[in-house]
Amino acid sequence: MRLPARSREWRLTTAEILYRLPDHPVLLQTFIWQNYDLAPHYPELRRFLAFWRRELDGPVHSVRVASADPLPHRGWRHADHLLTLH
C-alpha cells in the first residue's frame, strides 16, 4: 500500500515512555523522547526503543506517541521592525 505524500513527511514526534525501575519494579518512571520522525511507522522511535531494550535495565511498560503535522512551507518573511519592551 502506498501512502499519500503528505503522510510520509517528517513530523515532530513526542513519545511518553513509562518504564519500570530496575531496583523497584512496582514503580513507574516517565521519560519523554522528542525528535523528527516519519509517521505512521516511526523508524526513529523504533530505533530508540530497540536501543532502550538492548542497553538499558528498566523494562518499558508502555509508550504513548503524539505527532504534529508539519508546518507548511511558506518561505522566509522579513520583519520590518523590531520592538523591545521592558
Beta strands, then each sheet from edge to edge (+ up, - down):
strand 1: 10-20
strand 2: 28-38
strand 3: 60-67
sheet 1: 2+ 1- 3+
end
